[in-house]
Amino acid sequence: MLFFYQKNNNVISSLNIIIKIIKKKIKKGLRISKYLIE
């Protein structure tokens, strides 16, 4: 049970990291597209 919980936690934390990276890339992409539009 504890092992399963730990494994689940790892999945959640790696998902959080991936989401953070995607958000950063989106922010950069928005900045670049603003640059191109102006």
PDB file of N, CA, C and O in Angstrom:
ATOM      1  N   MET A   1       0.834  -1.201   0.000  1.00  0.00           N
ATOM      2  CA  MET A   1       0.000   0.000   0.000  1.00  0.00           C
ATOM      3  C   MET A   1       0.874   1.258   0.000  1.00  0.00           C
ATOM      4  O   MET A   1       0.679   2.169  -0.804  1.00  0.00           O
ATOM      5  N   LEU A   2       1.838   1.283   0.919  1.00  0.00           N
ATOM      6  CA  LEU A   2       2.731   2.450   1.007  1.00  0.00           C
ATOM      7  C   LEU A   2       3.533   2.595  -0.285  1.00  0.00           C
ATOM      8  O   LEU A   2       3.707   3.698  -0.801  1.00  0.00           O
ATOM      9  N   PHE A   3       4.013   1.469  -0.794  1.00  0.00           N
ATOM     10  CA  PHE A   3       4.793   1.491  -2.040  1.00  0.00           C
ATOM     11  C   PHE A   3       3.955   2.073  -3.175  1.00  0.00           C
ATOM     12  O   PHE A   3       4.436   2.899  -3.951  1.00  0.00           O
ATOM     13  N   PHE A   4       2.711   1.640  -3.264  1.00  0.00           N
ATOM     14  CA  PHE A   4       1.826   2.140  -4.314  1.00  0.00           C
ATOM     15  C   PHE A   4       1.640   3.645  -4.172  1.00  0.00           C
ATOM     16  O   PHE A   4       1.655   4.376  -5.162  1.00  0.00           O
ATOM     17  N   TYR A   5       1.464   4.100  -2.936  1.00  0.00           N
ATOM     18  CA  TYR A   5       1.274   5.535  -2.695  1.00  0.00           C
ATOM     19  C   TYR A   5       2.505   6.321  -3.136  1.00  0.00           C
ATOM     20  O   TYR A   5       2.389   7.373  -3.765  1.00  0.00           O
ATOM     21  N   GLN A   6       3.689   5.799  -2.797  1.00  0.00           N
ATOM     22  CA  GLN A   6       4.939   6.462  -3.189  1.00  0.00           C
ATOM     23  C   GLN A   6       5.053   6.527  -4.703  1.00  0.00           C
ATOM     24  O   GLN A   6       5.420   7.560  -5.264  1.00  0.00           O
ATOM     25  N   LYS A   7       4.741   5.432  -5.349  1.00  0.00           N
ATOM     26  CA  LYS A   7       4.821   5.377  -6.810  1.00  0.00           C
ATOM     27  C   LYS A   7       3.881   6.423  -7.409  1.00  0.00           C
ATOM     28  O   LYS A   7       4.254   7.146  -8.333  1.00  0.00           O
ATOM     29  N   ASN A   8       2.675   6.496  -6.883  1.00  0.00           N
ATOM     30  CA  ASN A   8       1.683   7.455  -7.340  1.00  0.00           C
ATOM     31  C   ASN A   8       2.201   8.881  -7.163  1.00  0.00           C
ATOM     32  O   ASN A   8       2.026   9.730  -8.038  1.00  0.00           O
ATOM     33  N   ASN A   9       2.837   9.132  -6.022  1.00  0.00           N
ATOM     34  CA  ASN A   9       3.403  10.449  -5.733  1.00  0.00           C
ATOM     35  C   ASN A   9       4.446  10.827  -6.772  1.00  0.00           C
ATOM     36  O   ASN A   9       4.495  11.973  -7.220  1.00  0.00           O
ATOM     37  N   ASN A  10       5.277   9.871  -7.154  1.00  0.00           N
ATOM     38  CA  ASN A  10       6.300  10.126  -8.169  1.00  0.00           C
ATOM     39  C   ASN A  10       5.656  10.519  -9.493  1.00  0.00           C
ATOM     40  O   ASN A  10       6.113  11.445 -10.163  1.00  0.00           O
ATOM     41  N   VAL A  11       4.607   9.820  -9.858  1.00  0.00           N
ATOM     42  CA  VAL A  11       3.904  10.126 -11.111  1.00  0.00           C
ATOM     43  C   VAL A  11       3.345  11.540 -11.044  1.00  0.00           C
ATOM     44  O   VAL A  11       3.475  12.310 -11.997  1.00  0.00           O
ATOM     45  N   ILE A  12       2.722  11.883  -9.921  1.00  0.00           N
ATOM     46  CA  ILE A  12       2.131  13.211  -9.755  1.00  0.00           C
ATOM     47  C   ILE A  12       3.215  14.282  -9.821  1.00  0.00           C
ATOM     48  O   ILE A  12       3.040  15.296 -10.497  1.00  0.00           O
ATOM     49  N   SER A  13       4.329  14.070  -9.129  1.00  0.00           N
ATOM     50  CA  SER A  13       5.378  15.092  -9.136  1.00  0.00           C
ATOM     51  C   SER A  13       5.992  15.239 -10.520  1.00  0.00           C
ATOM     52  O   SER A  13       6.314  16.355 -10.927  1.00  0.00           O
ATOM     53  N   SER A  14       6.162  14.143 -11.257  1.00  0.00           N
ATOM     54  CA  SER A  14       6.712  14.301 -12.604  1.00  0.00           C
ATOM     55  C   SER A  14       5.700  14.979 -13.517  1.00  0.00           C
ATOM     56  O   SER A  14       6.091  15.739 -14.403  1.00  0.00           O
ATOM     57  N   LEU A  15       4.411  14.723 -13.321  1.00  0.00           N
ATOM     58  CA  LEU A  15       3.395  15.436 -14.105  1.00  0.00           C
ATOM     59  C   LEU A  15       3.458  16.924 -13.811  1.00  0.00           C
ATOM     60  O   LEU A  15       3.371  17.746 -14.723  1.00  0.00           O
ATOM     61  N   ASN A  16       3.610  17.278 -12.523  1.00  0.00           N
ATOM     62  CA  ASN A  16       3.717  18.693 -12.144  1.00  0.00           C
ATOM     63  C   ASN A  16       4.910  19.341 -12.826  1.00  0.00           C
ATOM     64  O   ASN A  16       4.810  20.467 -13.313  1.00  0.00           O
ATOM     65  N   ILE A  17       6.038  18.639 -12.866  1.00  0.00           N
ATOM     66  CA  ILE A  17       7.239  19.179 -13.524  1.00  0.00           C
ATOM     67  C   ILE A  17       6.967  19.394 -15.011  1.00  0.00           C
ATOM     68  O   ILE A  17       7.324  20.431 -15.570  1.00  0.00           O
ATOM     69  N   ILE A  18       6.334  18.413 -15.643  1.00  0.00           N
ATOM     70  CA  ILE A  18       6.030  18.526 -17.075  1.00  0.00           C
ATOM     71  C   ILE A  18       5.108  19.715 -17.319  1.00  0.00           C
ATOM     72  O   ILE A  18       5.311  20.474 -18.266  1.00  0.00           O
ATOM     73  N   ILE A  19       4.087  19.881 -16.464  1.00  0.00           N
ATOM     74  CA  ILE A  19       3.155  20.998 -16.606  1.00  0.00           C
ATOM     75  C   ILE A  19       3.895  22.327 -16.479  1.00  0.00           C
ATOM     76  O   ILE A  19       3.651  23.254 -17.250  1.00  0.00           O
ATOM     77  N   LYS A  20       4.807  22.416 -15.494  1.00  0.00           N
ATOM     78  CA  LYS A  20       5.585  23.652 -15.323  1.00  0.00           C
ATOM     79  C   LYS A  20       6.384  23.960 -16.576  1.00  0.00           C
ATOM     80  O   LYS A  20       6.411  25.103 -17.033  1.00  0.00           O
ATOM     81  N   ILE A  21       7.038  22.939 -17.136  1.00  0.00           N
ATOM     82  CA  ILE A  21       7.846  23.137 -18.349  1.00  0.00           C
ATOM     83  C   ILE A  21       6.956  23.611 -19.501  1.00  0.00           C
ATOM     84  O   ILE A  21       7.314  24.536 -20.230  1.00  0.00           O
ATOM     85  N   ILE A  22       5.802  22.975 -19.659  1.00  0.00           N
ATOM     86  CA  ILE A  22       4.881  23.349 -20.741  1.00  0.00           C
ATOM     87  C   ILE A  22       4.419  24.789 -20.561  1.00  0.00           C
ATOM     88  O   ILE A  22       4.370  25.552 -21.526  1.00  0.00           O
ATOM     89  N   LYS A  23       4.076  25.170 -19.316  1.00  0.00           N
ATOM     90  CA  LYS A  23       3.637  26.547 -19.056  1.00  0.00           C
ATOM     91  C   LYS A  23       4.730  27.537 -19.429  1.00  0.00           C
ATOM     92  O   LYS A  23       4.451  28.566 -20.044  1.00  0.00           O
ATOM     93  N   LYS A  24       5.984  27.232 -19.059  1.00  0.00           N
ATOM     94  CA  LYS A  24       7.106  28.117 -19.403  1.00  0.00           C
ATOM     95  C   LYS A  24       7.217  28.247 -20.911  1.00  0.00           C
ATOM     96  O   LYS A  24       7.383  29.351 -21.429  1.00  0.00           O
ATOM     97  N   LYS A  25       7.126  27.121 -21.625  1.00  0.00           N
ATOM     98  CA  LYS A  25       7.250  27.144 -23.089  1.00  0.00           C
ATOM     99  C   LYS A  25       6.118  27.963 -23.698  1.00  0.00           C
ATOM    100  O   LYS A  25       6.337  28.710 -24.651  1.00  0.00           O
ATOM    101  N   ILE A  26       4.907  27.829 -23.153  1.00  0.00           N
ATOM    102  CA  ILE A  26       3.763  28.582 -23.669  1.00  0.00           C
ATOM    103  C   ILE A  26       4.003  30.074 -23.459  1.00  0.00           C
ATOM    104  O   ILE A  26       3.767  30.875 -24.363  1.00  0.00           O
ATOM    105  N   LYS A  27       4.475  30.451 -22.262  1.00  0.00           N
ATOM    106  CA  LYS A  27       4.757  31.859 -21.987  1.00  0.00           C
ATOM    107  C   LYS A  27       5.791  32.400 -22.960  1.00  0.00           C
ATOM    108  O   LYS A  27       5.628  33.492 -23.504  1.00  0.00           O
ATOM    109  N   LYS A  28       6.872  31.624 -23.183  1.00  0.00           N
ATOM    110  CA  LYS A  28       7.901  32.049 -24.139  1.00  0.00           C
ATOM    111  C   LYS A  28       7.290  32.186 -25.522  1.00  0.00           C
ATOM    112  O   LYS A  28       7.538  33.170 -26.220  1.00  0.00           O
ATOM    113  N   GLY A  29       6.498  31.209 -25.920  1.00  0.00           N
ATOM    114  CA  GLY A  29       5.864  31.218 -27.232  1.00  0.00           C
ATOM    115  C   GLY A  29       4.963  32.435 -27.397  1.00  0.00           C
ATOM    116  O   GLY A  29       4.943  33.044 -28.466  1.00  0.00           O
ATOM    117  N   LEU A  30       4.215  32.801 -26.350  1.00  0.00           N
ATOM    118  CA  LEU A  30       3.350  33.969 -26.416  1.00  0.00           C
ATOM    119  C   LEU A  30       4.182  35.229 -26.599  1.00  0.00           C
ATOM    120  O   LEU A  30       3.836  36.108 -27.389  1.00  0.00           O
ATOM    121  N   ARG A  31       5.299  35.308 -25.848  1.00  0.00           N
ATOM    122  CA  ARG A  31       6.168  36.481 -25.973  1.00  0.00           C
ATOM    123  C   ARG A  31       6.705  36.587 -27.395  1.00  0.00           C
ATOM    124  O   ARG A  31       6.714  37.671 -27.979  1.00  0.00           O
ATOM    125  N   ILE A  32       7.151  35.467 -27.951  1.00  0.00           N
ATOM    126  CA  ILE A  32       7.705  35.468 -29.309  1.00  0.00           C
ATOM    127  C   ILE A  32       6.625  35.862 -30.316  1.00  0.00           C
ATOM    128  O   ILE A  32       6.892  36.644 -31.228  1.00  0.00           O
ATOM    129  N   SER A  33       5.414  35.335 -30.163  1.00  0.00           N
ATOM    130  CA  SER A  33       4.356  35.650 -31.121  1.00  0.00           C
ATOM    131  C   SER A  33       3.949  37.123 -31.015  1.00  0.00           C
ATOM    132  O   SER A  33       3.614  37.749 -32.020  1.00  0.00           O
ATOM    133  N   LYS A  34       3.977  37.675 -29.795  1.00  0.00           N
ATOM    134  CA  LYS A  34       3.698  39.110 -29.640  1.00  0.00           C
ATOM    135  C   LYS A  34       4.734  39.906 -30.423  1.00  0.00           C
ATOM    136  O   LYS A  34       4.407  40.866 -31.121  1.00  0.00           O
ATOM    137  N   TYR A  35       6.002  39.484 -30.292  1.00  0.00           N
ATOM    138  CA  TYR A  35       7.107  40.134 -31.004  1.00  0.00           C
ATOM    139  C   TYR A  35       6.853  40.122 -32.504  1.00  0.00           C
ATOM    140  O   TYR A  35       7.016  41.134 -33.186  1.00  0.00           O
ATOM    141  N   LEU A  36       6.447  38.944 -33.011  1.00  0.00           N
ATOM    142  CA  LEU A  36       6.242  38.797 -34.447  1.00  0.00           C
ATOM    143  C   LEU A  36       5.056  39.635 -34.924  1.00  0.00           C
ATOM    144  O   LEU A  36       5.093  40.200 -36.017  1.00  0.00           O
ATOM    145  N   ILE A  37       4.003  39.715 -34.106  1.00  0.00           N
ATOM    146  CA  ILE A  37       2.804  40.462 -34.491  1.00  0.00           C
ATOM    147  C   ILE A  37       3.092  41.959 -34.545  1.00  0.00           C
ATOM    148  O   ILE A  37       2.636  42.650 -35.456  1.00  0.00           O
ATOM    149  N   GLU A  38       3.849  42.460 -33.571  1.00  0.00           N
ATOM    150  CA  GLU A  38       4.087  43.915 -33.502  1.00  0.00           C
ATOM    151  C   GLU A  38       5.020  44.439 -34.583  1.00  0.00           C
ATOM    152  O   GLU A  38       5.297  45.638 -34.631  1.00  0.00           O
TER     153      GLU A  38
END
